[in-house]
Amino acid sequence: MSRLSDKLMIPKDVCAGDVKIAITGNRELYIENYRGILEYTDQCMVLQTKNGFLKIAGKKLQIAFYTNEDMKITGFLNCIEFDKEQTS
């Protein structure tokens, strides 16, 4: 897959469908290629990705917008954790 994306000059995250994260300071998180929202409170969010789970912890967290492919989370971000298995 890696060689194919190199030959076609396609970014590896697009070709593999991996989650892509962009962070602006500790106030904004932009996520692409997530699969679903498993938990959503103002202190913790858990998203399912192709390769595991993404846990976002903080205060006053909220989803500013989302589509089937991307979302923007705002609030005070404290911790972003990626894991193969879902933990509480």
N, C-alpha and C positions, 0 to 999 in steps of 0.2 A: 504494500500500500504506500509506503514511504517513497519508494523509487518511482511509482506511478505518479504520485503528486509532484515529485521533483521534475519528471519529464514533461508533465502537462502544465507545470508552473502554477499549480493550484495550492493554496495554503494547506498545510497538513491538517489543521483543525477542521477545515471544511470537508476535506476528503474523508477523514476518519469519523466525523460527527462528534468530535470531542467538545466538551463545554469550554467556552471562552469567557473570561472574566476581565472586566476593566473597573478599576477602583479609582475614585476621585477623592483623595484625602481619606477622612474617616466618616464622610457624610453620604457617599453615593456609591452604588455598586450596580454595574450593568452586566447582565448575564445573557449569553447566547447559547443555543443548543441544549437547553434543559428539557427534561421529559415530563415533569409534573411537580406540583406543590404537595408535599406530604404533611407539612406542619406550618402554621402561620399564626404567630402571635406578635405582639409589639416588642417582645424580647428575644424571640427565636424563630427562625425559619429553616425548614429542611426541604431541599429540592432533590428530586431524583434526576440523575444524569445517566448517560449511556454507560459510564464506567463506575458508577458508585453514587454516593450521596454528598451533597454540599450543605453544610450547616453554617448558618449565619447567626451570630449572637450580637446583641446590642441593646439599645434603648430606643423607644419610640420608632421602631421599625415599621415601615409601611411600603406597600407596593405602589409606586407612582404610576406605572403602566405595565401591561404585559400582553403578549400575543402568544401564539403557539410556538414561536421560535425564540423570543427574547423578552427580557423584563428589566425594569429599573427599580432598585430598592433604595429607599432613602431612610435617614435616621442617624443615630450615633452608633457606628460600627465598632465593636470590640474585638470580635474574633471571626475568622473565616476558616472553616475546617473541611477538608476533603477526605472521605473515607470510602473504602470498598464495601463496608457493611454498615447498616444503619445502627446508630447508637442513640440512646435516650439522652 
